[in-house]
Amino acid sequence: MSLTDEIKEYARHLGFCKIGITTAQKFERAHEEADLREGYDCWKEKFEKGADPRKLLPGARSVLVLAYDYAQCAFPEKLLPMIGRAYLSGCYLPQPGTPVYERLQSMHQRLPNESPVCAL
């Protein structure tokens, strides 16, 4: 089994629903995408920062993207109209002790030793 397949299999095992791996080349269309999205002006700086993975991690060769389906989590029904699922799941900004944080830590430990990690 290839390293790519091993990483994807382990990520699925941890509960991530989408796993992508791509090169660390600059994402040329990031600026276009940001301009097309009305109301995203406050995010343009983040788009700029994340559009070139090698600026964040010089020497990076690949980018691993993981998606966690927090909609599948069970929450008390009376809270859902008042508080969003993303907030309740703790996946917006994963903090130590939350399930998503623990999943990310496990994923990082499974990567080859020389793999630096940077999350936006």
N, C-alpha and C positions, 0 to 999 in steps of 0.2 A: 504494500500500500504506500502511496506517495505521501510526503509530508503534508501536502495540501489536503489530501483526503483524510489523513489522521486528524488534522486540525479541525476540519469541518465536522467530522464524526464526533469528536470530543465536545465541540461547541453545541451540537444538537443534544448530546447527552446531558449537558449542563442546563438545557432548556431554552437556548437561543433558537428562534424560529427562522431566521434568515442569516446566512453567513456568506460573506463575499471576500475575495482576496483579489487584489489588483496590484499593478506596479505602482511605485512611488513617484511616478511622473506627475508633473503639474497638471491639475485639472483645468484645462484651458477654458472650458465653458462656464466655470463657476461665476465669473463676472456677469455673463449674459443671463444666467439663471437668476442671479440676485436682482438684476435690473428688471426682469420680467415679473417679479413677485411684489405686488403692491403691499405696502405696509411692512416690508422687511428691511427698511433703511437702517434700523437699529442693529440688524444682524450683519450688515455688510462688512464690518471690521472682522467678525468671526469668519465670514466667507473668505475674506482676503487671507487671513491667517491660515486657514485650513486648506486653501486651494493649492498650496505647494508643500506637500508632506516633508520634503527635504529641508525646508526652512525650519520646520519644527524639530526634525530629527535628521541632521546631516548624516549622510551615508545610508539612509533608509533605502531598502530595495523593494519592499512590499508594504501594502496597507491591508490590514484585516478589519473588516467592518462586521459588527454583530448587531442584530436586532432582537429585542426581547418583547414578546407579545404580552404586555401587561393587561390587555383586555381579557385574557383567559384567567386571570386571577379572580378569586372569589372575595368579594368585599361585602360588608353589611349593606343591604339594599337602602336603608334609611340614610346612609352617608353619600351614596352615589349622586343624588341630585345636587348636593352641596359641595362636594369635593371631587375633583377629577381623578380618574383611575391612574393617570401617570403620576400624580402627586402621591396618591395612596400607596402605590407600588414602590415608591422610593427610587424609581429609575431615572428621574429627571436629572438629579445630581446625586449619584449613588454615594451613600455615606457608609462608613464601617458599621457592620451589623445588619445591613439590609441585604435581602436575598440577591439583588442585582450586583451589589458590591462584591459579595462572596463569590458569585459566578465569575465576575471579571478577574478577581484574584486567582481563582482556580485556573482560568484560561491562561493567564499570564505565567503561572508556574508551569504549565504544560508546554509552553513555547520553548524553542531552543534557547539556551543560556544567553546567547549574544543578542537576543531580541529586546530592544528598548521599547518602552510603552509610553504613549502619549495619548490622552483622551481629551477631546475638545468639549 
